[in-house]
Amino acid sequence: MKTMTVGEFKTRFAEVLEQVKSGVGFAVTYGRKKEIVGYFLPESQVSKPKRKLGLLEGKAKAIFKPDFKMTEEDLIG
């Protein structure tokens, strides 16, 4: 992963974008202390959290009988 300031990032954005497409990630820094304020990463390096069922996860379940039928109209309506 490469590091660059916000100013460099703005100036070289097109070049950075091409490098990100090829798999290189960037940390963007800001201020005198050059603290990292964000990351610009390829899609492959982003961890996506599992989608939760919601508030009832682990507390409820749905069971459909084998003879359950639903038409497309029921689904949309």
PyMOL CGO cylinders between C-alpha atoms (Angstrom):
from pymol import cmd
from pymol.cgo import CYLINDER

trace = [
    CYLINDER, 0.00, 0.00, 0.00, 1.25, 3.44, -0.91, 0.3, 1, 1, 1, 1, 1, 1,
    CYLINDER, 1.25, 3.44, -0.91, 0.78, 6.63, 1.12, 0.3, 1, 1, 1, 1, 1, 1,
    CYLINDER, 0.78, 6.63, 1.12, 0.23, 10.15, -0.22, 0.3, 1, 1, 1, 1, 1, 1,
    CYLINDER, 0.23, 10.15, -0.22, -1.07, 13.51, 0.95, 0.3, 1, 1, 1, 1, 1, 1,
    CYLINDER, -1.07, 13.51, 0.95, -4.48, 14.85, -0.02, 0.3, 1, 1, 1, 1, 1, 1,
    CYLINDER, -4.48, 14.85, -0.02, -2.79, 17.36, -2.34, 0.3, 1, 1, 1, 1, 1, 1,
    CYLINDER, -2.79, 17.36, -2.34, -0.84, 14.65, -4.16, 0.3, 1, 1, 1, 1, 1, 1,
    CYLINDER, -0.84, 14.65, -4.16, -3.95, 12.52, -4.34, 0.3, 1, 1, 1, 1, 1, 1,
    CYLINDER, -3.95, 12.52, -4.34, -5.94, 15.33, -5.96, 0.3, 1, 1, 1, 1, 1, 1,
    CYLINDER, -5.94, 15.33, -5.96, -3.16, 16.18, -8.40, 0.3, 1, 1, 1, 1, 1, 1,
    CYLINDER, -3.16, 16.18, -8.40, -2.48, 12.60, -9.48, 0.3, 1, 1, 1, 1, 1, 1,
    CYLINDER, -2.48, 12.60, -9.48, -6.01, 11.20, -9.22, 0.3, 1, 1, 1, 1, 1, 1,
    CYLINDER, -6.01, 11.20, -9.22, -6.14, 9.71, -12.75, 0.3, 1, 1, 1, 1, 1, 1,
    CYLINDER, -6.14, 9.71, -12.75, -2.79, 7.95, -12.18, 0.3, 1, 1, 1, 1, 1, 1,
    CYLINDER, -2.79, 7.95, -12.18, -3.90, 6.73, -8.75, 0.3, 1, 1, 1, 1, 1, 1,
    CYLINDER, -3.90, 6.73, -8.75, -7.12, 5.39, -10.24, 0.3, 1, 1, 1, 1, 1, 1,
    CYLINDER, -7.12, 5.39, -10.24, -5.18, 3.35, -12.81, 0.3, 1, 1, 1, 1, 1, 1,
    CYLINDER, -5.18, 3.35, -12.81, -2.96, 1.91, -10.08, 0.3, 1, 1, 1, 1, 1, 1,
    CYLINDER, -2.96, 1.91, -10.08, -5.99, 1.03, -7.95, 0.3, 1, 1, 1, 1, 1, 1,
    CYLINDER, -5.99, 1.03, -7.95, -7.49, -0.78, -10.95, 0.3, 1, 1, 1, 1, 1, 1,
    CYLINDER, -7.49, -0.78, -10.95, -4.29, -2.84, -11.11, 0.3, 1, 1, 1, 1, 1, 1,
    CYLINDER, -4.29, -2.84, -11.11, -4.52, -3.78, -7.41, 0.3, 1, 1, 1, 1, 1, 1,
    CYLINDER, -4.52, -3.78, -7.41, -2.53, -1.11, -5.53, 0.3, 1, 1, 1, 1, 1, 1,
    CYLINDER, -2.53, -1.11, -5.53, -4.11, 0.50, -2.46, 0.3, 1, 1, 1, 1, 1, 1,
    CYLINDER, -4.11, 0.50, -2.46, -3.48, 4.02, -1.17, 0.3, 1, 1, 1, 1, 1, 1,
    CYLINDER, -3.48, 4.02, -1.17, -3.60, 5.60, 2.27, 0.3, 1, 1, 1, 1, 1, 1,
    CYLINDER, -3.60, 5.60, 2.27, -4.41, 9.33, 2.11, 0.3, 1, 1, 1, 1, 1, 1,
    CYLINDER, -4.41, 9.33, 2.11, -2.87, 11.61, 4.73, 0.3, 1, 1, 1, 1, 1, 1,
    CYLINDER, -2.87, 11.61, 4.73, -3.76, 15.12, 5.86, 0.3, 1, 1, 1, 1, 1, 1,
    CYLINDER, -3.76, 15.12, 5.86, -2.28, 17.90, 7.98, 0.3, 1, 1, 1, 1, 1, 1,
    CYLINDER, -2.28, 17.90, 7.98, 1.13, 18.61, 9.44, 0.3, 1, 1, 1, 1, 1, 1,
    CYLINDER, 1.13, 18.61, 9.44, 1.23, 15.31, 11.24, 0.3, 1, 1, 1, 1, 1, 1,
    CYLINDER, 1.23, 15.31, 11.24, 0.21, 13.53, 8.04, 0.3, 1, 1, 1, 1, 1, 1,
    CYLINDER, 0.21, 13.53, 8.04, -2.41, 11.44, 9.80, 0.3, 1, 1, 1, 1, 1, 1,
    CYLINDER, -2.41, 11.44, 9.80, -4.18, 8.88, 7.65, 0.3, 1, 1, 1, 1, 1, 1,
    CYLINDER, -4.18, 8.88, 7.65, -7.71, 10.10, 6.97, 0.3, 1, 1, 1, 1, 1, 1,
    CYLINDER, -7.71, 10.10, 6.97, -8.82, 7.43, 4.51, 0.3, 1, 1, 1, 1, 1, 1,
    CYLINDER, -8.82, 7.43, 4.51, -8.00, 4.60, 2.18, 0.3, 1, 1, 1, 1, 1, 1,
    CYLINDER, -8.00, 4.60, 2.18, -8.55, 4.17, -1.55, 0.3, 1, 1, 1, 1, 1, 1,
    CYLINDER, -8.55, 4.17, -1.55, -8.58, 0.44, -2.23, 0.3, 1, 1, 1, 1, 1, 1,
    CYLINDER, -8.58, 0.44, -2.23, -9.35, -1.95, -5.07, 0.3, 1, 1, 1, 1, 1, 1,
    CYLINDER, -9.35, -1.95, -5.07, -12.70, -3.73, -4.76, 0.3, 1, 1, 1, 1, 1, 1,
    CYLINDER, -12.70, -3.73, -4.76, -10.88, -7.04, -4.15, 0.3, 1, 1, 1, 1, 1, 1,
    CYLINDER, -10.88, -7.04, -4.15, -9.29, -5.70, -0.93, 0.3, 1, 1, 1, 1, 1, 1,
    CYLINDER, -9.29, -5.70, -0.93, -12.53, -4.46, 0.63, 0.3, 1, 1, 1, 1, 1, 1,
    CYLINDER, -12.53, -4.46, 0.63, -14.01, -6.79, 3.21, 0.3, 1, 1, 1, 1, 1, 1,
    CYLINDER, -14.01, -6.79, 3.21, -17.76, -6.85, 3.02, 0.3, 1, 1, 1, 1, 1, 1,
    CYLINDER, -17.76, -6.85, 3.02, -19.61, -7.69, 6.22, 0.3, 1, 1, 1, 1, 1, 1,
    CYLINDER, -19.61, -7.69, 6.22, -22.14, -10.49, 6.17, 0.3, 1, 1, 1, 1, 1, 1,
    CYLINDER, -22.14, -10.49, 6.17, -25.66, -9.27, 5.72, 0.3, 1, 1, 1, 1, 1, 1,
    CYLINDER, -25.66, -9.27, 5.72, -27.66, -9.67, 8.91, 0.3, 1, 1, 1, 1, 1, 1,
    CYLINDER, -27.66, -9.67, 8.91, -31.19, -11.00, 9.10, 0.3, 1, 1, 1, 1, 1, 1,
    CYLINDER, -31.19, -11.00, 9.10, -32.12, -8.04, 11.25, 0.3, 1, 1, 1, 1, 1, 1,
    CYLINDER, -32.12, -8.04, 11.25, -33.20, -7.52, 14.82, 0.3, 1, 1, 1, 1, 1, 1,
    CYLINDER, -33.20, -7.52, 14.82, -34.63, -11.02, 15.04, 0.3, 1, 1, 1, 1, 1, 1,
    CYLINDER, -34.63, -11.02, 15.04, -31.48, -12.83, 13.96, 0.3, 1, 1, 1, 1, 1, 1,
    CYLINDER, -31.48, -12.83, 13.96, -31.15, -15.93, 16.08, 0.3, 1, 1, 1, 1, 1, 1,
    CYLINDER, -31.15, -15.93, 16.08, -34.51, -15.26, 17.78, 0.3, 1, 1, 1, 1, 1, 1,
    CYLINDER, -34.51, -15.26, 17.78, -36.94, -16.29, 15.08, 0.3, 1, 1, 1, 1, 1, 1,
    CYLINDER, -36.94, -16.29, 15.08, -37.13, -18.52, 12.04, 0.3, 1, 1, 1, 1, 1, 1,
    CYLINDER, -37.13, -18.52, 12.04, -39.45, -19.02, 9.12, 0.3, 1, 1, 1, 1, 1, 1,
    CYLINDER, -39.45, -19.02, 9.12, -40.53, -22.46, 8.00, 0.3, 1, 1, 1, 1, 1, 1,
    CYLINDER, -40.53, -22.46, 8.00, -42.40, -22.96, 4.74, 0.3, 1, 1, 1, 1, 1, 1,
    CYLINDER, -42.40, -22.96, 4.74, -44.51, -26.08, 4.28, 0.3, 1, 1, 1, 1, 1, 1,
    CYLINDER, -44.51, -26.08, 4.28, -43.74, -28.21, 1.22, 0.3, 1, 1, 1, 1, 1, 1,
    CYLINDER, -43.74, -28.21, 1.22, -47.13, -27.34, -0.32, 0.3, 1, 1, 1, 1, 1, 1,
    CYLINDER, -47.13, -27.34, -0.32, -46.62, -23.56, 0.06, 0.3, 1, 1, 1, 1, 1, 1,
    CYLINDER, -46.62, -23.56, 0.06, -47.19, -21.71, -3.20, 0.3, 1, 1, 1, 1, 1, 1,
    CYLINDER, -47.19, -21.71, -3.20, -46.83, -18.05, -4.08, 0.3, 1, 1, 1, 1, 1, 1,
    CYLINDER, -46.83, -18.05, -4.08, -47.59, -16.45, -7.41, 0.3, 1, 1, 1, 1, 1, 1,
    CYLINDER, -47.59, -16.45, -7.41, -45.53, -13.62, -8.87, 0.3, 1, 1, 1, 1, 1, 1,
    CYLINDER, -45.53, -13.62, -8.87, -48.55, -11.36, -8.28, 0.3, 1, 1, 1, 1, 1, 1,
    CYLINDER, -48.55, -11.36, -8.28, -48.54, -12.23, -4.55, 0.3, 1, 1, 1, 1, 1, 1,
    CYLINDER, -48.54, -12.23, -4.55, -44.85, -11.47, -4.37, 0.3, 1, 1, 1, 1, 1, 1,
    CYLINDER, -44.85, -11.47, -4.37, -45.17, -8.03, -5.99, 0.3, 1, 1, 1, 1, 1, 1,
    CYLINDER, -45.17, -8.03, -5.99, -48.51, -7.03, -4.50, 0.3, 1, 1, 1, 1, 1, 1,
]
cmd.load_cgo(trace, "trace")
